Amino acid sequence: MKRMKTSTALHEARSASPGSAAPKSRSLAAACLTHALHDGYTDALYAFLPVWQAQFNLSYAALAVVRALYYGTMGGLQIPANRALRSLSPRAALILSTALAAAGLLLMALPFGFVGLCAGLVVAGVGSSIQHPRGSMLVTATYGAEARRPLGIYNFSGDLGKAVLPALVAVLLPMLAWRSVLALMVLLGIALLAALARLAPTGIAHRSAPPKTPSSRGGRRGGFGVLTTIGALDTATRMGYLLFLPFLIHGRGGDSPTVGLALALLFIGGAFGKFTFAWLGERLGVVRCVMLAEAATATLITTTLFTPLLPTLILLPVLGTVLNGTSSVLYGTVPELSNGDTGRAFAVFYTSVIGSGGVAPILYGAIADHSSQAVGLFVTAATAAAVVPLASALRPYLTPRQSHGG
């Protein structure tokens, strides 16, 4: 029975991943383009926060709740979406994901007031809940045991979207009404739908269980739980800082284009961090690399509280490198601690980190409302610092090479 299940999974993986390089590259391109647009959509919403705050008279906490409508939906539906859509081809899953996300943005762009804005965020969140686990699973199934590097490319593509789209939105907002800017973002989604119809494979993406290794035994019950906790705290730090960054820049005298520049600098640094820490992870090991990144993140977040506008902008690419670099190490470790069910492991991991990204800014926003923005940022930095001792708990679940590098 187990042999039949394994052979069936291998057949499905081959149907999603033909042996030649061209179909593999097309599958990777489909996953990367989808990831880039969806992550661009997600982080471009930060550029709208000051506009929505002024138009709808929202507090920091209320603004975080509005933002959480998207993040909470996206995070909460990861596991149900992954389970419900296992029978869909990658093409159908990614097209459905993008169509729903674009429809949500269109609903936000229509003149339905605050209710329309909130409803659109929920619909867009449903779409993005599909993309993450199915896109990751497509890359993993396509490349098999050689998936770590393509997964790095897949994660990097998301950072490209984060670097380009928020900056573009921030530049357009002073020239166009915010609803018109959202309509232009919908057009990008329509263009991606056309590309996915040609690029995405029609076979079902599924990966069979790999042989047990010291790093995978007990991974879900132990190491995988520690990994997801670290991922949740790391994401909480990142989302908390992104919540406050537009207001930090405005407080230093920056305008909307400067906010866009700040976001772009942070995300460009984040993209560089994906490659830098993938390289460092192999040499320093997962534990040392995570400790280094989180300690540097806490230090730099605190530093930006005291620097003027220009030094803050100069620091942002460096901060982005360590703020986002950890995720490259963590995502690459998910298949190794998944106990074989990689698709579900990705869904659980994304649920944890995205749920944290939705809930944590609400807490940080409430703290800022009842104290000050500076206190909210201090708590964000403290969250990063809390990961440093927690990372050492991963050591028993990793091989010596994974833990210490080499």
Residue pairs with C-beta under 8 A, 6 or more apart in sequence:
5 208
6 208
6 209
9 206
9 207
9 208
9 209
10 208
12 141
12 203
12 204
12 205
12 206
13 141
13 142
13 144
13 205
13 206
13 207
13 208
14 203
15 201
15 203
15 204
16 27
16 89
16 90
16 138
16 141
16 142
16 201
16 203
16 204
16 205
16 206
17 23
17 24
17 27
17 141
17 142
17 143
17 144
17 201
17 203
17 205
18 24
18 201
23 201
24 142
24 143
26 199
26 200
26 201
27 90
27 138
27 139
27 142
27 199
27 200
27 201
28 139
28 142
28 143
28 150
28 153
28 154
29 199
30 90
30 91
30 94
30 138
30 195
30 196
30 199
30 200
30 201
31 90
31 94
31 135
31 136
31 138
31 139
31 154
31 157
32 153
32 154
32 157
33 157
33 192
33 195
33 196
33 199
34 94
34 97
34 98
34 131
34 135
34 192
34 196
35 131
35 132
35 135
35 154
35 155
35 157
35 158
35 161
36 157
36 158
36 160
36 161
37 98
37 101
37 161
37 165
37 188
37 189
37 192
38 97
38 98
38 101
38 127
38 128
38 131
38 132
38 158
38 161
39 157
39 158
39 159
39 161
39 162
40 161
40 162
40 164
40 165
40 166
40 188
41 101
41 105
41 124
41 128
41 161
41 165
41 185
41 189
42 70
42 71
42 74
42 128
42 162
43 161
43 162
43 165
43 166
43 242
43 263
43 267
44 165
44 166
44 168
44 169
44 185
45 67
45 70
45 121
46 166
46 242
46 243
46 245
46 246
46 263
47 166
47 169
47 170
47 173
47 246
47 256
47 259
47 260
47 263
48 169
48 173
48 178
49 63
49 67
49 243
49 246
50 246
50 247
50 250
50 256
50 259
51 173
51 178
52 58
52 63
52 66
52 117
52 178
53 63
56 114
56 117
58 66
59 365
59 369
60 243
60 365
60 366
60 368
60 369
60 373
60 376
61 362
61 365
61 366
61 368
61 369
62 365
63 243
63 365
64 243
64 361
64 362
64 364
64 365
64 366
65 362
66 117
66 118
66 121
67 121
67 243
67 358
67 361
68 358
68 359
68 361
68 362
69 118
69 121
69 122
69 125
70 121
70 122
70 124
70 125
70 128
70 358
71 125
71 239
71 354
71 355
71 357
71 358
72 125
72 355
72 358
72 359
73 121
73 122
73 125
73 126
73 129
74 125
74 126
74 128
74 129
74 132
74 354
74 358
75 129
75 350
75 351
75 352
75 353
75 354
75 355
75 356
75 357
75 358
76 129
76 351
76 355
77 125
77 126
77 129
77 130
78 129
78 132
78 133
78 347
78 348
78 350
78 351
78 354
79 344
79 347
79 348
79 351
81 126
81 129
81 130
81 133
81 134
81 347
82 133
82 134
82 137
82 343
82 344
82 346
82 347
83 344
83 347
85 93
85 96
85 130
85 134
86 204
86 206
86 343
87 204
88 96
88 134
88 204
89 200
89 201
89 202
89 203
89 204
89 205
90 134
90 138
90 200
90 201
90 202
90 203
90 204
90 205
91 196
91 197
91 200
91 201
91 202
93 130
93 134
94 130
94 131
94 134
94 135
94 138
94 196
94 200
95 193
95 196
95 197
95 200
96 127
96 130
97 127
97 128
97 129
97 130
97 131
97 134
98 127
98 131
98 189
98 192
98 193
98 196
99 127
99 189
99 193
100 123
100 124
100 126
100 127
100 130
101 124
101 127
101 128
101 131
101 189
102 127
102 185
102 186
102 189
102 190
102 193
103 123
103 124
103 127
104 120
104 121
104 122
104 123
104 124
104 125
104 126
104 127
105 120
105 124
105 182
105 185
105 186
105 189
106 120
106 182
106 183
106 186
107 116
107 119
107 120
107 123
108 116
108 117
108 120
108 121
108 124
108 179
108 182
109 120
109 179
109 180
109 182
109 183
109 186
110 116
110 179
111 179
112 119
132 346
132 347
132 350
132 354
133 343
133 346
133 347
133 350
134 205
135 154
136 151
136 154
136 331
136 346
136 350
137 205
137 206
137 207
137 342
137 343
137 346
138 200
138 201
138 205
139 147
139 150
139 151
139 154
140 147
140 151
140 205
140 207
140 335
140 342
140 343
140 346
141 205
141 206
141 207
142 150
142 201
142 205
143 150
144 207
145 210
147 335
148 332
148 335
151 331
151 332
151 335
152 274
152 275
152 278
152 328
152 332
155 274
155 327
155 328
155 331
156 271
156 274
156 275
156 328
159 267
159 270
159 271
159 274
159 324
160 271
162 267
162 270
162 271
163 264
163 267
163 268
163 270
163 271
164 264
165 185
165 188
166 260
166 263
166 264
166 267
167 260
167 261
167 263
167 264
168 260
169 181
169 185
169 260
170 256
170 257
170 259
170 260
170 261
170 263
171 257
171 260
172 181
172 184
173 181
173 256
174 255
174 256
174 257
176 184
206 343
207 342
207 343
208 340
209 339
209 340
209 341
210 216
210 335
210 340
213 336
213 399
214 399
215 223
215 336
215 337
215 397
215 398
215 399
215 402
216 336
216 337
216 338
216 339
216 340
218 397
219 336
219 337
219 338
219 339
219 397
220 337
220 338
220 339
220 345
222 396
222 397
223 337
223 394
223 396
223 397
223 398
224 334
224 337
224 338
224 339
224 345
224 348
224 397
226 390
226 393
226 394
226 397
227 330
227 333
227 334
227 337
227 349
227 394
228 348
228 349
228 352
228 353
229 352
229 390
230 290
230 326
230 330
230 387
230 390
230 391
230 394
231 327
231 330
231 349
231 352
231 353
231 356
232 352
232 353
232 355
232 356
233 356
233 383
233 384
233 386
233 387
233 390
234 294
234 326
234 327
234 330
234 353
234 384
234 387
235 327
235 353
235 354
235 356
235 357
235 360
236 356
236 357
236 359
236 360
236 380
236 383
237 294
237 297
237 301
237 323
237 360
237 380
237 381
237 383
237 384
237 387
238 323
238 324
238 357
239 356
239 357
239 358
239 360
239 361
240 360
240 361
240 364
240 376
240 377
240 379
240 380
240 383
241 301
241 319
241 323
241 377
241 380
242 263
242 266
242 361
243 361
243 364
243 365
244 364
244 368
244 373
244 376
244 377
244 380
245 259
245 262
245 263
245 266
246 259
246 262
246 263
247 373
248 304
248 312
248 373
248 377
249 258
249 259
249 262
249 309
249 312
250 259
251 373
252 308
252 309
252 312
253 309
254 262
254 309
258 309
258 313
261 313
262 312
262 313
262 316
265 313
265 316
265 317
265 320
266 316
266 317
266 319
266 320
266 323
267 320
267 324
268 317
268 320
269 316
269 317
269 318
269 319
269 320
269 321
269 323
269 324
270 320
270 321
270 323
270 324
270 325
271 324
272 317
272 320
272 321
273 293
273 320
273 321
273 322
273 323
273 324
273 325
273 328
274 324
274 325
274 327
274 328
275 328
276 321
276 325
277 289
277 293
277 325
277 326
277 328
277 329
278 328
278 329
278 332
280 289
280 292
280 325
281 289
281 328
281 329
281 332
281 405
282 405
282 406
283 405
283 406
284 292
284 404
284 405
285 398
285 401
285 402
285 403
285 404
285 405
285 406
286 329
286 333
286 391
286 394
286 398
286 402
286 403
287 391
287 392
287 394
287 395
287 398
287 403
287 404
288 404
288 405
289 325
289 326
289 329
289 405
290 326
290 329
290 330
290 387
290 391
290 394
291 387
291 388
291 391
291 392
292 322
293 322
293 323
293 325
293 326
293 329
294 322
294 326
294 384
294 385
294 387
294 388
294 391
295 384
295 385
295 388
296 322
297 319
297 322
297 323
297 326
297 381
297 384
298 381
298 382
298 384
298 385
299 381
300 315
300 318
300 319
300 322
300 323
301 319
301 377
301 380
301 381
301 384
302 377
302 378
302 381
303 315
304 312
304 315
304 316
304 319
304 377
305 374
305 377
305 378
307 315
326 387
330 349
331 349
333 398
333 402
334 342
334 345
334 346
334 349
335 342
335 345
336 402
337 345
337 397
338 344
338 345
338 346
339 345
360 383
364 376
364 379
364 380
365 376
367 375
367 376
367 379
368 375
368 376
394 403
395 403
